[in-house]
Amino acid sequence: PLTVLPIRHIGKKLARRSGGIQKELGAVTSRFNENLAAAREIRAFGLEERETERFSLVTRALITAQMKFVKYEKALAPLIEIISAGGIAFTLLYAY
């Protein structure tokens, strides 16, 4: 029963982070589509550096969101094992 609370807490965070990843992925796709659609204009006005930087910022935001998701996802299994081990140890001490 003690593992339910951390699982619910981390599960909510994972769901929130998943939504953030979808939002950031949409931003990356949108920026990529805009750059492909206006390739001639970007070259004509010499905006390559500016568009590269803007795309880089959006991509970094996506990577940051993905890393936060992975952080919580990977913390879940060890947390459950630690709580379970503590519960077993407490049960053995109580039985002794």
N, C-alpha and C positions, 0 to 999 in steps of 0.2 A: 504493500500500500504506500510506502514512503516514496517509491519510484514514480508514482503517478504525478505528483506535483511538479517535479523537475521536467518530466516528459511533457506535461501540458504547457509549462512555461516556455520551454525551448521550442515546442511545436508551434506556439503562437508566434515566436520570434522568427522561426523558419518560414511560416506563411507570410509574415510581413516582408521579410527579406526577399522571398520569391516574387512578390508583387513588385518590389523595387527593381529586381533584376529584369522583369518583363518591361517595366517602364524604360529602363536604361537601354535595353535591347531595341526597343522601339525608336528611341532617340538615335541610336547608332544606325539603324536601318534607314531612318528618315534622312539623316545627314549624308549617308552613302548614296542614297537615291538622288538627293539634290545635287551632289557633286557629279554624279554620272549624267544627269539630265542637262546640266549647264557646263559641261566640260569646255566647250568652245569659248563661252563667255569668261570662264575662269582664266583660261590661257590668254584671251584677248586683253583682259584688263590686268594681267600679272598678279592674280590673287592666289597663286599656288601655295605660297607660304602661309597666308592667312587661313585658307581652307584646310591645309594640312594641320595647322595648330588647332583649329576648331574640331576637326575630326579626332585628333589626338586627345583633346580634353574629354570628349564624349566617350571615347574608348576607355580612357582611364577611369571614368566614373562607373562604367560597366564592370571593369575588372575589380574595382573596389567593392561594388555591390556583391559580386560573385565571391570574393574572398570572405566577406562578412557572413554570407550564407554557408560557406564551407566551414568556417570557424565554429558555428553553432552546430552544424551537422556532425562534424567530427568530435565534438565535445559530448555528444549525447551518449554514445556507447560506453566510454570510460566512466562517465558519471553514474550510469545505471549499475555498472560493475562495482564501483566503490560503495554505493549505497547498499547494494545487495550483500557485499562482503561485510560491511558494518552490521547489517541486520543479522547475518549468520553468526558473526562473532558475539553480538549481544545475546542471541538466543542460546549459544553454547555457554556463555558465562552465566546466564540466568538458570540454565538447566544444571550447571555444576553446583 
